[in-house]
Amino acid sequence: MLFTPQRLDRVYQAMRREEIDSLVITRRQDVQYLTGYRCAGERIPVACIISENNQPQLIISEFREDTLVGESILAKVHTFSSSLSDDWYRAQGHSYWKAIVDALNELNLSKGMIGLQFDWISVRELDTLKNSLPDAGFRDFSQHLWKLRYIKEAPEIDAIRQAVNVAEIGVRTALEIVASGKSEDQSSLEIESAMRRAGGQQRGIRAAVLSGDRARYPFAQPGTHRISSEDFVVLDITVSHSGYFAEIARTLHLGQPTDRQRKLFEYVLNTMKVAEKMICPEVTFEDLTKQILRKSGKIFPNSTLIQPLGSSIGLDLREPPYITSENSFSLKEGMVLTLHPTGFAPGIGAVKIADVFLVTSTGVENLASLARETM
């Protein structure tokens, strides 16, 4: 369980600042962050209630109760029944919200200010809470919770390191098995299999071998397309360990790259080098982005780079804050970032390089060890 009691202390401080008496957390990753409970399924309902003078309350489906055996969960557990007859979307139906309301009543929190994740509940669900708790007030706590997650604790950083190790196994496997004439999906399946054998978790494993222009799209999926010796091949690897993500990407060329292809590769490679040198505490994401774009070179226009250039990473693959020129937030020691500059030029192709970095007191530590010069 990657959880420390000090984490709740920070949550309580934020609640006091916002004059919130209790939190109802309905997003799976945040439930894990606040209770240590790792829900295995994307669509399986889960929630928790946090209040300063009570033990955290974990709300799970009765079908998931057996998964708690052997788990170190810092919470009192409430279960609810799942019914196929629910007229709502099944993941968060009537019985789910009834269990939450019952727990709030049990804790005498039904008349206070309740913090919610407005970006994670529907209007109908909010109306249900308002009708069930007519004396309560409701306030959005989403952004405050994200800010609490910006700085990673030592156990979280260790989990990300472990995920990076598995992702590197995926890249090394790709360097061995990706070949001209082989299909993208066949290659991707072989890489995913190697990562699972190395301890990668089902949730989050993605080995995308992408050739041609499609490689520029975020989260593009490999297809039956045969890999050509004339195109770039992007190896886009993500994996999770204990719920925490890592991302590593490299770009290959299986033939003789043209002069323009080589220049695009060097442009993206230099972007990554510039970014790594610029990362240090108190630099704003706005300044970081502007410096990267200014110093990456003039061979290609800045529009060649697809933004954002990166983001925080942790229980989510993409977490705020994002590396963009509109973000005035500053880098802090303990942040973990994924930098994933992707360059695309029509008629030339797409290049992507990604690594995971830890912001330290003096600069940055690259958590990956693989060479980026793959051409």
N, C-alpha and C positions, 0 to 999 in steps of 0.2 A: 504494500500500500504506500503510494508516494504522497504521503500526507503528513503535515506537521501541525501541532496545535497553534503555533504562532500564526499560521495562515488565517485561522478564525479570528485571532486578535485583530488583524488588519481589516478583516471584514467588519467586525464590530465597530472599529473606529470610523470606517466609511459610513456605516449605518447611522452612527450618532451624528456625524456631520450633516447627513441628509434628513435627520429626524425621522428615521424609519424604525419601526418596532420589530418587524419580521420580514424575512425574504422568502418568497416562493419561487424556487428555481426549477425550471422545466426543460432546460437544455441539457442534453445528456453529458456533454463534456464538462459543463459547469457543475453538474451533480457530482461527477467524479472528483473535480477539483476541491469541492467543499466537504465531501464525505469519505472519499477514497473508494467508493463503489464504482467499478468499471462495468457498465452495461454492454453486453456483447453485441446486441443488434441495433442497427440504425433506426428501425421502426418500432422498437420495443419501448413502451411508455415508462418513464421514470421521473421522479421529482424529489426535491428535498425542501425542508423548511428550516430556516436558520433564525434563531433569536438568541439574544445575548445571555439570558438567564436560564436557558434550557439546552439540553443535549440536542444536536441536530436530528431531524426527523427524516427518515428515508422512506419514500413511497414507491413501491414496486408492484408489479403484477404478481398474483399468487402463483403463476406459472414459473416465475423466476426465483421463488423463495429458496429452492434447493441450491441455487448458485451461490448462496451466502455461506454455505458450509466451508469452513477453513479460511474464510475471508476475514481480514481485520478491518471491520467497518466501524467507524466512529459515529454511530447513529442508532437511534431507536427505529425499528423497522415497522412500517404499516403496509399491509397488502390490500389490493383491491381485485375484484373479479373482472375478467374480460368476457364480454358477451358478444356473440356474433350478431345479436339482434339490435345492438346499438345503432341508432340512426345517424350517429356522428361518424366521422373518420375514426376507425377503430383504435388507433394508437392513443387517442386522448378523448375517450368518451365520458359518459355520465359517471360511471363508477370511479373513474380516475379522479375527476374533480370533486366528487363526494368525499373520497378518502382525504383529499387535501383540506377541504372545508372542515371535515370532522376533526382532523388533527389540529387545525387552528383553534377550533372551539375547545378542544381538550386542553390546549395550552393557554386558554384565556387570551387569545390574540385576535379575536374576531372583531374587536372595536378599535384597533390601533391602525397605524399607517403601515401598509403592506407594500414592500418593494417587489416589482415584477420585472420580467424580461419582455417588454412590449414587442420587441422584434421576434418573439418566439411563441406568441399566443395569438389566436384569432380574435376578431371583434366579438364573435359569438361566445368564445370562452371567457373573455373579459366581462361580458354582460352576465354570464352565468355566475361568476364570482361576485359581481356587484349585487345581483339579486339574492344570492345565498348569504352574503355578508353585508347587509344594508347599512350597518353602523361603521364599517371600515372605510379607510381611504386608500387610494392606490397611486403609486408613483413608479416611474420607470427607473430601474437600477442597472440597465444593460451596460451603459458606458462605464459606470463605476466598477463593475465586475471585470470588464476587459482591462481596465487600468491596473487592477489588483493582479492580473495575470501577466502584465508586461514583464516584470522581473521574475526570473526563474530561480527556484530554490535548488540547493545542491542535489537532492534526489531527482528532481526534474531534469537537471542538466545531465546527470548520469544516464537517465533513461534515453535522452536524446542521443548521447554518445553511443549507446548500445544500438539504437536505431541506425545511426550513421554507419556503424560497423557492418550491419546487415545490408544496408544499401550499397556499400562498397563491394560486398560480395556479388551483388546483382550486377554492378558495372563490370567487374572483372569477368564474370560469366559472359556478359554481353560481348566483351572484347574478344572472347574465345569463340563464340558460336555464331555471331552475326556474320552473314556472308552474302555475296551477290547471288541473286536468284532465289533466295529463301524468302518466305512470306513474313510480313511484319508480325502477324498474330502468332505464327508458330514460334518465332524467335522470342516473343514476349512471354509466352507460356513457359518456355524452357527457363527463362530468367526468373520468373515468379516461383517456379518449382525449387530452384536453387536457394532463393531467399527464404522460402518456407522451411526448407531443411536446415537452414542456418538459424532458425528461431524467429523469423518474421511472423507477425500476427496477421490473421486473415483480414482484419480491418486495416485498411490503409495500404495494403500491398498493391502496387501498380508498377508494372514494368512495361513501358510504352516504347517500342521500337518504331520510330516514325521516319519515313523518307519522303522527300518531295516537299512541296509548299505547305502541306497540312501541318507540318511540325511546328509552325509558328503559332498555332492556336493553343491556348491553355487547355489542358485536360483533353486534348485530342486522343482518340482511341485508335490503336493499331487495327489494321484491316487485312484483307487478303492480298493487298498489293505486294508485288514482288520487289525486293530491294534491288536497286540499280547501282551499278558501279559509277554512274555519272552524277549521282545526287548526294547531297549531305544525308547522313543518317543520324538522327538525334536519339540518344539513349536517355530517356526520362524516367528516373527511378524514384519512387516514394515507398516508404515502409514505416510501420509503427512498432514501438516496443513499450509495453506497459501503458499503452494508450497515447504515447508521445511520438510525434512524427519526425522524420528526416527526409530530405530531398537532395538527390545528387543527379546531375545531368552532365553528359559529355556528348560531343559531336564528332562523328567519324566521316571519312570519305574513303570508300573501298576501291577507288580507281585513281586516276591522275587528276587532281583538282585543277580547274582553270585558274588563271591569275586572279580574276575577280572573286572566285570562290575563296581562294586563299586569303585575299585581303579582307573579305567579310569575316572569316574565321578569326583573323588577327585583330580585327576591330572589336569583336565581342570579347575575345581573350583579354585585350587591353582594358576594356571596360571593367572586367572583373578585377584585374590587378589594381586599377585606380581606386575602385570601391574599397578593396581590402585595405589599401593604404590610408584611406580617408576616415575609416570607422574608428571612433574613439568617444568616450563619454562627453556629453554636453554639446556635441555637434548636432544641429537640428537635422531632421530628415529633409527639410527643404534645402538647406545648404549642401547636404550630402548629395542629393540628387543633382543640383545645379553644378556642383564641382565635377561629378562623374560625367555629366553630359558635356561639360566644357573641356575636360581633359582627355576624353576618350579618343579624340582624333578627328580629323576633318576629311578623311577619305569618303565617309558616308555622312549624310545629314542625320541630325539627332532623331528624326522621325523613324529612322531605321530601327531604333531600339523600341521594343514594345514595353509600355509601362503598365503597372508599377514594376520597378526593377527588383523588388523584393518586399519582404514583410517579416514580421515576427512569426515564429513557428513554435508549436508546443502540442497541446491537446488537439489543436486544429492545424491543418497543413498551412492555411493562410489565416493569420491572426493580425489584427491591428496592433501597433501602428504600421502603416504601409510606407514604403520608400517612394515618395512622390514629391514633386516640387510644391505641392499645396499643403504639405504637412509641417506645421511649425513645432511639433513635439520634439524633444531632445533625446538623443541616445543616452542610456543609463547602463552603468555596470550591472551585469547579470542578465541583460537582455540576450536572447538567442534569436538570430536572424537567418532567414534563407535569402541569399542573393541569387537571382536566376535571370541574368540579362539574356534576352532573346533578340537576335537581330534578323530582320527579313528584308530582302531586296528582290523585287520582281526580276525573274530571269536568272537569278543567282541561287536563291534558296534560303533556307532558314538555319540558323545556328543558335544553339542554346547551351549555356554552361551554368551549372548550379552547385553551390556548396552551402554548408551550414556554419555559422560563425557565432562565437560567444564574445560579447563585449566585456572586456576586462578593465581593470583600473587604469591601465596604461595604453590600451589599444584594443586589439582583437585577436582571438585565437581561432584558427580554422580547425574545425572538428574533423574534417576529412583529411585524408593523406594521399589521395590519388592525383597523379599528374593531370594537368588540364591540356597539355600540348599533345593532342591525339592525332594531329595531322603533320 
